[in-house]
Amino acid sequence: MRLEDYMAELNKIKLLSPEREAELWRAYKEHGDMAARREIISSYQPLVFKNAMAYRSSDVIMDIIQEGTVGLIEAVESYDHTKGVAFSLFAVHRIRGRMKNFLRREGLADVAAVDVVAEDGMTRGEKIIDPSASVSDVAESHVLAEKLRESMARLPQKERLVLEQVYMGASDVSDVAAEMNLSASHIYRLQKTGIRRIRGMMSRFMNLWNE
């Protein structure tokens, strides 16, 4: 399928209402309804597309979308609808992971969300790391990105989800608040605390590096 055809199919997809989505999850998880499973997968294809757009200049964009879809399917199969976590937050890690693993496997790039360049020319990782801290050799930025990923993994779950969605996923705070069933002010507090923790961990690492 060509990208243009895929996008045309995406335009036909209608967003699920919360009531309809809850009904589909119950049908699939509690009764094994495969038609419900297919409808969930189809309705979340825009989430795959949104994350694939970080690689839109790639010649293998459709392969990346296909890998993201596999990640989406895996997320649908492993998701527990009774836990109260929004599926989009749960699924996005599987989707991105599949995409990045494909790129690494194919030897195309060592790309991660923290390395994606935003409109202002800074990577999203650089927006989290304290801008006053510097490392002499820019070529070692991938090491910093890996350290940042490790630091993110050590955050409390809610702080990590907020930073991944707001900074890595470039989601609106209001959307993240709605998905997590929290107020926007709570999201801002989690964001601020998470950044402070990250900067503390990265500061210690950089001080050791620069010695």
Beta strands, then each sheet from edge to edge (+ up, - down):
end
